[in-house]
């Protein structure tokens, strides 16, 4: 086999000493906090997506419903939680959410994990209310319970609905078709860009040799970040152009045409009736 | 540097509930050229990332020259030595190239190693000359062609003179001339006794270059580990692992059944 010529002497030098923790020169993992955080966020986003897909694949009450009726029903219960002024009604909605989660075989820990950030955020935002009189305390608890119920229902919908079902369901509802398609494509390509972002972070991590080396040049870090932003902008623009071209080449003229999908079954009507009933009760109370 | 470079024992890796690798065990000796073969999604890239200490095995043990590679050991002192010795070429060069010019890109590694600026400049110039890309040194990486980007990505990794080179799908998207260039480069690295581990499904590259191959099947386990010649002769194994496929077509009254890939022959008649 032919070989490359002009190999410099330094490249021919072999190291004679293996790596050892006993005489290591560098300390620290060389991963800057923001890079480690980026990687960890990407990994947790991917894990969350996989969790959702796994949950959505289980046989359960919500999973067995038509996606359109599932979305419409949960949305009406969410609206009920948003407008009710009655603590008992709100408590009932939270109880209903727990029953739905149980019947849909959603692990409580997964649901709680999804709800906790919104719960904590709301608690922090309205913390001053708790220092007011008794009414303030009650109002604070009520707001937290309302946010918790709405977040839990949204999480429940996400956990029991595959991405494809979500978009299929939205298409059957009175949502503009082009909006749904744009949303689907955004969701689809965001994961490609997410994968690319992860690889970019890994590529940098694989070339980080010492923390000290990087600290010498903060501007290098900033340039890396700026170059990645520019790369993703360029890639997304290129991709958008390619996707548009691919759609046009297959006959797309601005109007998205899709299959109608499955019709509603008896259980969907029962579910919709129950969900709308909760909504009307919330309006009444 | 002689000896056993990597030792993997019962390595598994999962993304949430999805297993990307299951019970992988093998060793790699210094100077060896190893191909990791497998269909898309079989876990080749995850395995390379584990070998580069970018991801860590969910179960099992990974050793590099006898030192266990974990998040903790890299944090506590091994990292610099490990990164000096192991280079990773990603399949998509764009993710790897982040400096404003090719020259700075290739200099990134040596500067991390605290090599004096003058020496680093010489290294970069030598390397660009060796790889035949000196003319690109002032260009911005994003303005290069795919083949040129790949050359710069490889140069940026070779600049720290790694003993072990990990390549993920190295021939992906390369034109024939750049492929030949890559084959020649790998031949030179082999002659210099560098350890090269590549994940690929390009069997022509494996045949020409690798000493040994490990086949990952679609259940994410190692289906075979042996000499390249033996692995490439095992048509059933390659078919089972979805690395080649069989194709039937007709010439007049003769029906040909043959596998697709560089080892396809038209002598299997029915």
Interface residues (C-beta under 8 A of the other chain):
Chain A: X1 X2 X3 X4 X5 X6 X7 X8 X10 X11 X12 X13 X14 X15 X16 X17 X18 X19 X20 X21 X24 X25 X26 X27 X28 X29 X30 X43 X46 X47 X50 X51 X54 X196 X199 X200 X202 X203 X204 X205 X206 X207 X208 X209 X210 X213 X214 X223 X224 X227 X228 X230 X231 X234 X235
Chain B: X1 X3 X15 X16 X17 X18 X49 X52 X54 X64 X65 X66 X67 X71 X73 X74 X75 X76 X77 X78 X79 X80 X81 X82 X83 X84 X85 X87 X88 X90 X92 X94 X95 X96 X98 X99 X100 X108 X109 X111 X112 X113 X114 X123 X126 X127 X129 X130 X131 X142 X156 X157 X158 X160 X161 X163 X183 X184 X185 X187 X188 X191 X192 X193 X208 X209
